[in-house]
Amino acid sequence: MAAVVTCGSGAGSTGSAVATASKSNVTSFQRRGPRASGTNDSGPRLVSIAGTRPSVRNGQLLVSTGLPALDQLLGGGLAIGTVLLIEEDKYNIYSPLLFKCFLAEGIVNGHTLLVASAKEDPANILQELPAPLLDDNSKKEFDEDVYNHKTPESNIKMKIAWRYQLLPKMEQIGPVSSRFGHYYDASKRIPQELIEASNWHGFFLPEKISSTLKVEPCSLTPGYIKLLQFIQNIIYEEGFDGSNPQKKQRNVLRIGIQNLGSPLWGDDICCAENGSNSHSLTKFLYVLRGLLRTSLSACIITMPTHLIQNKAIIARVTNLSDIVIGLESFIGSERETNPLYKDYHGLIHIRQIPRLNNLICDESDVKDLAFKLKRKLFTIERLHLPPDLSDTVSRSSKQDLAESTKRLGPGCGMMARGKKHLDF
C-alpha cells in the first residue's frame, strides 16, 4: 500500500527523476528543423530566390524556361546548374523565340543575364524580347486570340469513333500571374524600363576577338576560350559560386549562348566531317558544365545540329548536355501540306531529360508533341490524329472516287472511257 501511495502522490517527483536521468545521459544529437509547437528553429532552410522553386521529386532548385508548357515536360522547370540544349530548326525561325523567352523570364524575375552571341549584338537581342502577360487585360487579349484561332472543326463534337471522345482535350495555356513562370506575347516587345532596370552582361564575339590576336596552341578555339573566361569572371566577381558572398539578396545567373558550334564561332564541325577542331566544342561544354555545377546559374544553348557533319560529335554533345530538345519545322518539307499537320508549325522532340540526385527522371508519357506560333503565343500541344484521316473506310472510298474521276471523259455528254460510269 505504501508503494501505491508513493506513486500516486509523487508524480512530479517521478518526472523530475526522469529529467535528471536524461540530463546525465546527454547525447550529441540535436533536433534540426521546425518543432511541433510551431516555433522556428535555427535549422537550414531552402534558398529563397525570386523566380525559383524546389523540385517536388528531388528538391533541386528550379527556374522557369519562359514556357510553362515546356516546364511541365521537363519535370517542373530547368534545374540550377544544368545545360539546356536546343537543336535549332532548319531555318532558325522558332528556336530564337525559345531563347528569348528564357531571357525575358530572367528580366521579369530580376535575375542576372549573360547573353553571348557571334551573330547578333546582345543589346539588340534584349530589345527584341517578348513582352510578359501579367495583368487581367492581357488575359482578355489572350482569350480573344485563342478564340480567333479555333477552327470550326474543334467546336464540333467528334462522332466518327467513340474512342476519340475519351481522349483528353488539348490544354490551352493562359496567362497566370505567379512568381514562377510567365507567359509572353510574341507580337509585342518587353518594356524598355525593365531592360534598363535589369543587370545583364553581353558577350559579342567580334568585339572580343580582334584580327591581330595571337592564338596560342590550344585544343579550344579562341572564341570558346574568351567565352569561358568571361563566364568564369562573372560567376566569381558577382558571387554566384558562393566564394564571394553576394552583397544584397542571393540571385540566379541565366546564361544564354546563341548558335554555338556554327562557323561564326570559329568552329569547323559544320564544314568538315573530320576538322581540326573536332573536339573543341565538346571540351567547351565539359568546362562549362563544371562552372555551372558549382554556381547558382542555368544555361540555355541553341546549336545548328543539322549542319554538323559528324554524327559522333552530335552524340558526344548530347551526352555533355543535361536536357536536349529538338525543333522540327514544317517549312520546306512535305508535312507543310499534309492535312494531318495543318494546325501546327512543327514538332518538338524531348530527346534527353536529366537524372538529378536519383536513378530515374521525370519522363513524360506524351511522345507526340507539336508546337504552333499563333499571333501572340508560342504553344506546345499534344499531337492529335484527325478523325477523318484515321478511318480506313473513308480513305478507301476517297481513293475509289479519285480513280473513277480519272476514267471519266472531259464532258458530261461523252461516254465514260472507264469501267465506272457517271451516275446522275
Disulfide bonds with the S-S distance in Angstrom:
none
